[in-house]
């Protein structure tokens, strides 16, 4: 049996987005309770995590007021390593917003991630992206990053290529 982890627990802050969407009885995609806990449980990792919802919205509805709420949650958190689940449409903007508030969240390693397909779908990228974010938040230095499409990007250096459904270096 592996030895218990002595590393500080990783805080996972959830903001909604596609990763937490499901099909309602009416056939509409709606945001439900965060799916991160069950995904992490299924992965059987030796990493202690704590999941805390901040907001539950589609990222197209994300405003600077929501982002300020996320900054407050980061400031209030004791954890120095934080994964933030977020919708993909405005994830780069939120990463840049957080980076602009670096003084308030100094010393923390923050990795945003999400999914192009809801976690309830068979072809979802959610477990892969979440696993990448959990691994990278343990290795990266303080700062704000995005973990998507098998890559790690610094805030401000990434954009979503909607035609290909991946995150790429900002042009």
C-alpha positions as CSV (number, residue, x, y, z in Angstrom):
1,X,0.0,0.0,0.0
2,X,1.3,3.5,-0.9
3,X,2.4,5.7,2.0
4,X,-0.1,8.5,2.8
5,X,0.6,11.8,1.1
6,X,2.3,14.4,3.3
7,X,1.7,17.1,0.7
8,X,-0.7,20.0,1.4
9,X,-4.2,19.2,0.2
10,X,-5.2,20.7,-3.2
11,X,-8.1,23.0,-3.1
12,X,-10.5,22.7,-6.1
13,X,-12.7,25.7,-6.6
14,X,-15.6,25.2,-9.0
15,X,-17.3,27.8,-11.2
16,X,-19.6,25.7,-13.4
17,X,-19.0,25.5,-17.1
18,X,-19.4,22.6,-19.5
19,X,-17.5,20.2,-17.1
20,X,-20.5,20.4,-14.7
21,X,-23.3,20.3,-17.3
22,X,-25.8,17.5,-17.8
23,X,-28.8,16.9,-20.0
24,X,-32.0,17.7,-18.2
25,X,-35.3,15.9,-18.6
26,X,-36.2,18.5,-21.2
27,X,-33.0,17.7,-23.2
28,X,-31.3,20.9,-22.3
29,X,-27.7,21.2,-21.1
30,X,-27.8,22.6,-17.5
31,X,-25.2,23.1,-14.8
32,X,-25.6,20.7,-11.9
33,X,-23.6,20.1,-8.8
34,X,-19.9,20.0,-9.3
35,X,-18.8,16.7,-10.8
36,X,-15.2,17.1,-9.7
37,X,-15.5,15.0,-6.5
38,X,-16.8,11.9,-8.2
39,X,-14.1,12.3,-11.0
40,X,-11.3,12.5,-8.4
41,X,-12.8,9.5,-6.4
42,X,-13.0,7.4,-9.6
43,X,-9.3,8.2,-10.4
44,X,-8.2,6.6,-7.1
45,X,-5.4,9.1,-6.6
46,X,-3.2,9.5,-3.5
47,X,-3.8,13.2,-3.5
48,X,-5.9,14.9,-0.9
49,X,-8.4,17.4,-2.3
50,X,-11.1,19.6,-1.0
51,X,-13.8,20.8,-3.4
52,X,-15.5,24.1,-2.9
53,X,-18.1,25.7,-5.2
54,X,-17.7,29.4,-5.8
55,X,-20.4,30.0,-8.6
56,X,-22.2,27.7,-10.9
57,X,-22.6,29.4,-14.2
58,X,-21.9,29.1,-17.9
59,X,-18.6,30.9,-18.6
60,X,-20.3,33.1,-21.2
61,X,-22.2,34.6,-18.2
62,X,-18.9,35.1,-16.2
63,X,-18.5,38.8,-15.2
64,X,-15.8,40.7,-13.4
65,X,-18.0,40.5,-10.3
66,X,-17.8,36.7,-10.5
67,X,-14.1,36.9,-11.0
68,X,-13.7,39.2,-8.0
69,X,-15.7,36.6,-6.0
70,X,-13.1,34.0,-7.2
71,X,-10.2,36.2,-6.1
72,X,-11.8,36.6,-2.7
73,X,-12.1,32.8,-2.5
74,X,-8.5,32.4,-3.4
75,X,-7.4,35.1,-0.9
76,X,-9.5,33.4,1.9
77,X,-8.1,29.9,1.1
78,X,-5.3,28.5,3.2
79,X,-4.2,26.3,0.4
80,X,-1.3,27.4,-1.7
81,X,-2.1,25.0,-4.6
82,X,-5.5,25.5,-6.2
83,X,-7.3,24.0,-9.2
84,X,-10.2,26.1,-10.6
85,X,-12.7,24.4,-12.9
86,X,-14.1,26.9,-15.4
87,X,-16.0,27.0,-18.6
88,X,-13.8,27.1,-21.6
89,X,-15.3,30.0,-23.5
90,X,-13.9,32.7,-21.1
91,X,-11.3,30.7,-19.2
92,X,-8.4,32.7,-20.8
93,X,-10.0,36.0,-19.7
94,X,-10.4,34.7,-16.1
95,X,-6.8,33.6,-16.0
96,X,-5.7,37.0,-17.1
97,X,-8.0,38.6,-14.5
98,X,-6.4,36.5,-11.8
99,X,-2.9,37.3,-13.0
100,X,-3.7,41.0,-12.8
101,X,-4.6,40.4,-9.1
102,X,-1.3,38.6,-8.5
103,X,-0.5,40.7,-5.5
104,X,-3.7,39.6,-3.7
105,X,-3.0,35.9,-4.4
106,X,0.8,36.0,-4.2
107,X,2.5,32.7,-3.4
108,X,-0.3,30.6,-4.8
109,X,-0.2,28.2,-7.7
110,X,-3.5,28.4,-9.5
111,X,-4.4,26.1,-12.5
112,X,-7.6,26.6,-14.4
113,X,-9.1,23.7,-16.3
114,X,-12.4,22.6,-17.7
115,X,-13.9,20.4,-20.5
116,X,-15.0,20.8,-24.0
117,X,-17.7,18.1,-23.4
118,X,-19.7,17.6,-20.2
119,X,-18.2,15.1,-17.8
120,X,-21.3,12.9,-18.1
121,X,-20.6,12.3,-21.8
122,X,-18.7,9.2,-23.0
123,X,-16.2,11.3,-25.1
124,X,-15.5,13.9,-22.4
125,X,-12.0,15.3,-21.9
126,X,-12.9,16.2,-18.3
127,X,-11.0,13.5,-16.4
128,X,-7.9,14.0,-18.6
129,X,-7.9,17.7,-18.1
130,X,-8.6,17.5,-14.4
131,X,-5.8,14.9,-13.9
132,X,-3.4,17.1,-15.8
133,X,-4.4,20.1,-13.7
134,X,-4.0,18.2,-10.4
135,X,-0.6,16.9,-11.4
136,X,0.7,20.3,-12.8
137,X,-0.5,22.3,-9.7
138,X,1.9,20.2,-7.7
139,X,4.9,20.9,-9.9
140,X,4.5,24.5,-11.1
141,X,5.7,27.5,-9.2
142,X,3.4,30.3,-8.0
143,X,1.4,31.9,-10.7
144,X,-1.7,31.5,-12.8
145,X,-1.9,28.8,-15.5
146,X,-4.4,27.0,-17.7
147,X,-4.2,23.2,-18.2
148,X,-6.2,22.2,-21.3
149,X,-5.7,20.0,-24.4
150,X,-2.7,18.2,-22.9
151,X,-0.7,21.4,-22.4
152,X,0.0,23.9,-19.6
153,X,-0.2,27.6,-20.6
154,X,0.7,30.7,-18.6
155,X,-2.1,33.2,-18.1
156,X,-2.1,35.6,-21.1
157,X,-0.5,33.2,-23.5
158,X,-3.5,31.1,-24.5
159,X,-6.6,31.2,-26.6
160,X,-9.4,28.7,-27.4
161,X,-9.4,27.5,-31.0
162,X,-13.1,26.9,-31.4
163,X,-12.8,25.3,-34.9
164,X,-10.5,22.6,-33.5
165,X,-11.9,22.4,-30.0
166,X,-8.5,22.8,-28.3
167,X,-6.5,25.5,-26.5
168,X,-3.5,26.9,-28.3
169,X,-0.7,29.5,-27.9
170,X,-2.2,33.0,-28.3
171,X,-1.4,34.5,-31.7
